[in-house]
Amino acid sequence: MEVSLYQAAAAMSATAQWQDLIAENLSASSVPGSRKQEISFSDVQSGMDANLSDAEKSSNSIPMAHSVTNFQPGELHSTGNPMDFALEGPGFFQVKMANGQNVYTRDGEFRLNAKGQLVTKMGNQVLGDDGPLQLNPQNSSNITVSANGDVAQGDQVVGKLKTFEFSDPNKLTMTGSGTFSAEGTGTAPVAATATKVRQGFIEAANSSPTTEMSSLITAMRLFEANQKVLQMQSDRMSRVITDLGGTTAS
C-alpha cells in the first residue's frame, strides 16, 4: 500500500475541515456569546502489524481531525440597553424554539414581542421559572433584572430568568445561531449557582476575526503543501507504471 498517498489525502481532508470550522467561526464572530469551534488532530495506524517499531508506526500513521467547542467566556461589553443581558459565569439562558425544543444560549440580546413576552432576536421565547417570561406591554415602567435573574417591571417582580449550568458542556450539541441542545447528550442541565446576570451588557463571541484569518492562512498553506505531495506521489507512480508497462520479456 502506498501510505504516503493516503497520508497526503487524509491531511488535505483534515485541513479542509479546519477551513470549514474557521469559516463558521468568522460568520459567528458577530453573534453575542457564540462559542468558537477548534480543530484537534490525531492519527491512526494504517496497518495492523503489531511488530512495527515506533518509528515505523509513526511513518505509517494517517492524520485525523476532530472538532471541539471552546467554552471559554468572551468579553463583556456595556451597551446601556436594558434589554441586553450577559452571563458572568458558566451558565446558559434557556430558550424555547418554535418547534417546542428547549435549547441553551449565551446570547442575551433580548426584546419584548407584541404580547409582552421576552424573546430572542429570532423571536424565540426566553424561559423563566414558570415558563415564558411574561411582562405587561401596557406598563411603561422600567424593566430591571437582578444578578440572580429576578425580573421586575417597576416595583413588581414578574418572574425570574431561568439559567442553567452543565457539569460537562463539551457534551452539548451545537444547533446553530449560538444555541446548544442537551437532548440525547447524556448531560443534564442543573440550576445555575455560579452564574450572575448582568443587565445592560452583551458578551462578545470568544473568537477573534484576526486570529481566525491567521489560522485560515495556515490551513490553506498546509492544504497546498499536502496537495503538492499528493501530486508528486501520483506522478512518481505514473512513471513507475509507465516504465513497467514498457518492459517486455526477452
Secondary structure, 3 states (H helix, E strand, C coil): CCHHHHHHHHHHHHHHHHHHHHHHHHHHCCCCCCCCEEEEEEEEECCCCCCCCHHHHHHCEEEEEEEEECCCCCCEEECCCCCEEEEECCCEEEEECCCCCEEEECCCEEEECCCCEEEECCCCEEEECCEECECCCCCCCCEEECCCCEEEECCEEEEEECEEECCCHHHCEEEECCEEECCCCCCCCEECCCCEEEECEEECCCCCHHHHHHHHHHHHHHHHHHHHHHHHHHHHHHHHHHHHHCCCCC
